[in-house]
Amino acid sequence: MPWYIWLLIILVFGSVAGSLLLLRDTANKMPIDKDKLELMKQRNAELEAQERHKDE
């Protein structure tokens, strides 16, 4: 293979790796209030109970 194909392959892999590292560094957790988290858990429990009742 010619040298410029190898250079292109290295650039593509470097670009993909750099993008993934940038994505990892910029990712952050979304803080959720305790009240909203409790409400989400209650809704989830209600839906699971409805599904169990529906299956029976």
N, CA, C and O of each residue as an XYZ file, in Angstrom:
224
protein
N       0.835     -1.181      0.000
C       0.000      0.000      0.000
C       0.877      1.240      0.000
O       1.942      1.265      0.617
N       0.419      2.264     -0.696
C       1.193      3.510     -0.704
C       1.198      4.172      0.674
O       0.334      3.905      1.509
N       2.178      5.030      0.892
C       2.341      5.664      2.198
C       1.183      6.582      2.550
O       0.853      6.737      3.726
N       0.555      7.197      1.539
C      -0.523      8.139      1.842
C      -1.790      7.410      2.296
O      -2.605      7.993      3.011
N      -1.971      6.165      1.901
C      -3.103      5.378      2.407
C      -2.906      5.079      3.895
O      -3.848      5.171      4.682
N      -1.680      4.724      4.272
C      -1.385      4.495      5.687
C      -1.604      5.763      6.498
O      -2.125      5.718      7.612
N      -1.203      6.892      5.930
C      -1.403      8.174      6.610
C      -2.891      8.454      6.790
O      -3.316      8.910      7.852
N      -3.671      8.186      5.771
C      -5.117      8.393      5.844
C      -5.744      7.482      6.903
O      -6.605      7.921      7.666
N      -5.319      6.223      6.953
C      -5.841      5.287      7.956
C      -5.502      5.770      9.362
O      -6.351      5.727     10.252
N      -4.282      6.225      9.568
C      -3.865      6.732     10.880
C      -4.672      7.967     11.259
O      -5.069      8.116     12.414
N      -4.917      8.849     10.301
C      -5.712     10.052     10.580
C      -7.153      9.698     10.941
O      -7.730     10.301     11.845
N      -7.725      8.742     10.251
C      -9.107      8.339     10.545
C      -9.197      7.737     11.946
O     -10.065      8.119     12.731
N      -8.304      6.795     12.262
C      -8.324      6.194     13.602
C      -8.049      7.238     14.685
O      -8.672      7.198     15.747
N      -7.144      8.155     14.439
C      -6.865      9.217     15.403
C      -8.062     10.118     15.609
O      -8.346     10.540     16.730
N      -8.760     10.412     14.537
C      -9.959     11.254     14.636
C     -11.042     10.567     15.448
O     -11.671     11.197     16.299
N     -11.269      9.296     15.202
C     -12.283      8.550     15.947
C     -11.899      8.460     17.419
O     -12.733      8.699     18.292
N     -10.656      8.122     17.699
C     -10.210      8.018     19.091
C     -10.302      9.365     19.803
O     -10.731      9.433     20.955
N      -9.901     10.424     19.126
C      -9.986     11.759     19.724
C     -11.418     12.162     20.010
O     -11.701     12.755     21.051
N     -12.322     11.847     19.100
C     -13.733     12.176     19.310
C     -14.300     11.413     20.496
O     -15.049     11.976     21.293
N     -13.950     10.136     20.621
C     -14.438      9.357     21.749
C     -13.889      9.870     23.076
O     -14.611      9.911     24.072
N     -12.629     10.257     23.094
C     -12.050     10.810     24.324
C     -12.699     12.142     24.682
O     -12.950     12.414     25.856
N     -12.969     12.968     23.685
C     -13.638     14.245     23.930
C     -15.043     14.021     24.467
O     -15.479     14.711     25.388
N     -15.746     13.063     23.894
C     -17.088     12.744     24.354
C     -17.068     12.255     25.801
O     -17.929     12.630     26.597
N     -16.092     11.425     26.140
C     -15.975     10.923     27.511
C     -15.687     12.056     28.491
O     -16.233     12.079     29.594
N     -14.837     12.990     28.093
C     -14.465     14.079     28.994
C     -15.597     15.083     29.197
O     -15.701     15.683     30.266
N     -16.440     15.272     28.193
C     -17.502     16.272     28.302
C     -18.785     15.702     28.872
O     -19.706     16.456     29.188
N     -18.866     14.382     29.012
C     -20.076     13.778     29.575
C     -20.129     14.069     31.069
O     -19.125     13.966     31.774
N     -21.313     14.432     31.535
C     -21.476     14.688     32.963
C     -22.829     14.160     33.404
O     -23.743     14.002     32.595
N     -22.943     13.895     34.676
C     -24.193     13.385     35.209
C     -25.181     14.525     35.375
O     -24.822     15.655     35.706
N     -26.441     14.185     35.131
C     -27.492     15.174     35.339
C     -27.987     15.055     36.775
O     -28.537     14.021     37.155
N     -27.800     16.092     37.570
C     -28.274     16.005     38.952
C     -29.805     15.998     39.000
O     -30.453     16.808     38.336
N     -30.372     15.098     39.775
C     -31.816     14.996     39.933
C     -32.141     15.262     41.396
O     -31.511     14.714     42.301
N     -33.131     16.106     41.605
C     -33.552     16.403     42.969
C     -34.071     15.130     43.635
O     -34.589     14.229     42.975
N     -33.918     15.080     44.958
C     -34.380     13.904     45.701
C     -35.888     13.734     45.570
O     -36.384     12.610     45.505
N     -36.626     14.862     45.529
C     -38.083     14.782     45.395
C     -38.472     14.171     44.051
O     -39.347     13.307     43.986
N     -37.819     14.622     42.980
C     -38.128     14.093     41.651
C     -37.729     12.633     41.529
O     -38.421     11.846     40.885
N     -36.614     12.273     42.146
C     -36.166     10.883     42.119
C     -37.166      9.982     42.838
O     -37.479      8.892     42.360
N     -37.664     10.434     43.979
C     -38.657      9.668     44.723
C     -39.944      9.534     43.909
O     -40.558      8.467     43.897
N     -40.351     10.594     43.237
C     -41.543     10.558     42.397
C     -41.360      9.565     41.241
O     -42.287      8.830     40.902
N     -40.187      9.547     40.649
C     -39.898      8.606     39.570
C     -39.968      7.166     40.075
O     -40.495      6.291     39.387
N     -39.442      6.918     41.269
C     -39.484      5.566     41.841
C     -40.921      5.138     42.125
O     -41.282      3.981     41.910
N     -41.742      6.078     42.611
C     -43.141      5.758     42.889
C     -43.886      5.421     41.603
O     -44.643      4.452     41.554
N     -43.671      6.217     40.571
C     -44.334      5.955     39.289
C     -43.899      4.616     38.712
O     -44.715      3.872     38.167
N     -42.624      4.317     38.833
C     -42.110      3.047     38.333
C     -42.745      1.873     39.087
O     -43.122      0.869     38.482
N     -42.858      2.008     40.392
C     -43.475      0.953     41.191
C     -44.938      0.778     40.804
O     -45.425     -0.350     40.719
N     -45.652      1.894     40.565
C     -47.052      1.807     40.156
C     -47.189      1.112     38.801
O     -48.077      0.278     38.623
N     -46.335      1.441     37.863
C     -46.391      0.807     36.545
C     -46.094     -0.683     36.627
O     -46.748     -1.483     35.958
N     -45.113     -1.063     37.441
C     -44.800     -2.478     37.611
C     -45.972     -3.219     38.247
O     -46.272     -4.351     37.867
N     -46.631     -2.587     39.209
C     -47.777     -3.210     39.846
C     -48.921     -3.380     38.822
O     -49.594     -4.410     38.818
N     -49.134     -2.396     37.977
C     -50.169     -2.492     36.948
C     -49.834     -3.602     35.956
O     -50.727     -4.339     35.536
N     -48.588     -3.731     35.581
C     -48.181     -4.777     34.646
C     -48.371     -6.161     35.259
O     -48.825     -7.085     34.585
N     -48.022     -6.304     36.541
C     -48.212     -7.590     37.216
C     -49.692     -7.943     37.292
O     -50.083     -9.089     37.071
N     -50.512     -6.936     37.610
C     -51.961     -7.160     37.705
C     -52.543     -7.506     36.326
O     -53.453     -8.328     36.216
N     -52.016     -6.879     35.298
C     -52.486     -7.115     33.932
C     -52.114     -8.523     33.461
O     -52.887     -9.159     32.744
N     -50.943     -9.011     33.857
C     -50.483    -10.335     33.443
C     -51.269    -11.453     34.135
O     -51.396    -12.550     33.592
N     -51.786    -11.180     35.314
C     -52.490    -12.222     36.073
C     -53.874    -12.433     35.576
O     -54.598    -13.275     36.107
